[in-house]
């Protein structure tokens, strides 16, 4: 899991908007690694802004919505292979029952 590090006048919202594709790449990769397991929560990315740490974590109940948002972002930049990967996982997760 990687860490994004920033200094200066930047907010967490700025980081997300300016690095949205990189964050969604990490969302896709993190979910892709474990989606067939019963993992209940994953850490996607750590973000450090001016020595203050934030962490983006996802519970399994948010996997589909996170991937749906990633899919939309990937469609805009025409990353269709990543769109396909998102759709494959979304379709799998829709049939999965978590205990």
PEURKA-V748481 format. One record per residue. N is the residue number from 1. RES is the residue in three letters. SS is DSSP state (@ for helix, = for strand, . for the rest). Layout:
n;res;ss
N;RES;SS
N;RES;SS
//
This chain:
n;res;ss
1;UNK;.
2;UNK;.
3;UNK;=
4;UNK;=
5;UNK;=
6;UNK;=
7;UNK;.
8;UNK;.
9;UNK;.
10;UNK;.
11;UNK;.
12;UNK;@
13;UNK;@
14;UNK;@
15;UNK;@
16;UNK;@
17;UNK;@
18;UNK;@
19;UNK;.
20;UNK;@
21;UNK;@
22;UNK;@
23;UNK;@
24;UNK;@
25;UNK;@
26;UNK;@
27;UNK;@
28;UNK;@
29;UNK;@
30;UNK;@
31;UNK;@
32;UNK;@
33;UNK;@
34;UNK;@
35;UNK;.
36;UNK;.
37;UNK;.
38;UNK;.
39;UNK;.
40;UNK;.
41;UNK;=
42;UNK;=
43;UNK;=
44;UNK;=
45;UNK;=
46;UNK;=
47;UNK;=
48;UNK;=
49;UNK;=
50;UNK;.
51;UNK;.
52;UNK;=
53;UNK;=
54;UNK;=
55;UNK;=
56;UNK;=
57;UNK;=
58;UNK;=
59;UNK;=
60;UNK;@
61;UNK;@
62;UNK;@
63;UNK;@
64;UNK;@
65;UNK;@
66;UNK;@
67;UNK;@
68;UNK;@
69;UNK;@
70;UNK;@
71;UNK;@
72;UNK;@
73;UNK;@
74;UNK;@
75;UNK;@
76;UNK;@
77;UNK;.
78;UNK;.
79;UNK;.
80;UNK;@
81;UNK;@
82;UNK;@
83;UNK;@
84;UNK;@
85;UNK;@
86;UNK;@
87;UNK;@
88;UNK;@
89;UNK;@
90;UNK;@
91;UNK;@
92;UNK;@
93;UNK;@
94;UNK;@
95;UNK;@
96;UNK;.
97;UNK;.
98;UNK;.
99;UNK;.
//
